[in-house]
Every structure is written in structure tokens, then in C-alpha cells.
């Protein structure tokens, strides 16, 4: 399964980077495949592993903030591994195939 989640401390002001870093630290120490971007952290593992990491990431922020918001999205697909990488590679492959087609079509029109 792939879980994308964000943990946001509330009631601590606008600068929340150090709180979010506490949550991301938990993810990185988990040993599960993961990626962090500006909006979400995604991780891959089985249900128990992923939910344990999310729970601990929330707890890390909760330890320092009076209130915590959690947004979570999950792709539950038994038997699939390396989904974090494979899904992106598939999209990139389609984009590169499409750009080649787009370039050829653009040249034909010019």
C-alpha cells in the first residue's frame, strides 16, 4: 500500500517547518520507502507498518502542538511492491512518449 499524508500543527503560528520535520524524521527512521514534497509525505509498506508510522508521526507533532490536523490518502493494492517508484516511472514514460509525438506533430505543422 501507498499512504500519502500530511501532519500539520495548529495553534503554533505560521512557521510550522520544525514541527513537520519531527513528523518527517519519524518517517525517515522507519526504514520504509518514502518521499516528501511540499504538500505530502508518501510511504509504502503493509497496512500495519504504514499506519504505525503515521500514528507515530502524528504523536511527534502532537507532543509539541496543542492541536494536530492529519490528511491521509491510501492506495491499498495487495501484492504490489515498489509502487512509489513504478507509478511515477509509468507517468514519465507516457510523458516522454507524448512529447516525442507532440514534437513530430509540431514539426509537421510548421
N, C-alpha and C positions, 0 to 999 in steps of 0.2 A: 504494500500500500504506500501511497504517497500522501503526506499530510502537509498542507500549506497553512501556516498560522502566523498571526501577529499578536504580540502581547504589548499592551500599552498601559503605562501607569497613568492614573488620573489623580488630580489634586496635588501635583508636584510642580506645576508650572509648565512652560512651553518646551524647555530643554530637557528632553527625555532620553537622550542618547546613552547616558551612563546606565540608566535602568534597563534599556533594551539590550545593552551589552551584557548585562547579567544573564538575561534570558538566552542570548546567543552563545554565551560561554557554556551554558548547560548543554546546548545542542552540540557544540563542537566537542565537548568532553564525552559525549555519549558514544562516539565511535560510529554512529550511523551515517550513511551517505547524506549529505545536506548541501543546501545552497542558501545564501542570504542575499536579498536585494533590498531596494529602498522601501518596499511595502510588506514583504513576507519573508519568512524562513520556511523552506521546504525540506522535509526529511523523508527518508524511505526506510521501511522496516515492516515488521509484522504489527498487528493491532496493539498488542501489549507493549512492545518496545516504543512505538510512536506515542501512544497515549501516556506512557510513563515519562517520556522526555517532555511532552507538552505540560504535563502536570508539574514536573519539577521546574520548568522554565517559568511557569506562572508563579509558583511558590517563591522563586528567586526574586521576582519583581514585587510580589506581594509582601515580602519581608521588609521592603523599604518604602512602599507606597500605600496610602490609605485605601485605595480602590484600584482595581485592575480590570481592563477590558480585554477579552480574548475573542479573536475572529479565527475560525478554523474551517478549512475545506479539505475533504479527503477523497482520494481516488482509491476505492477498495477493489482490487483486481487480483484475486488469488492466483498464485503461480507465476506472476510477472516479477522479474527482478531487473535491476538497473533501469527502471523506468525514468528516473530523473534525467539520465543521460540520453536514453533511447528516444524519448518523446521529443526532446529538443533536436536531436540529430535528424529525426524524421522531418520535422518542420524545416530545418535548414536545408535538407536535401531537396524538398519541394520548392523552396525559395530559389535555390541555385538553378534548378531545372527551369523554373518560371522566368528567371532573369535571362537565361540563355534564349528562351523562346521570345521573350519580350524584346531583347536586343535584335534578334533576327527579324522580327516583325517591324520594329522601328526602322531598321536599315532598308527593308523592302519598300517602306512608305516614303523614305527620304529621297 
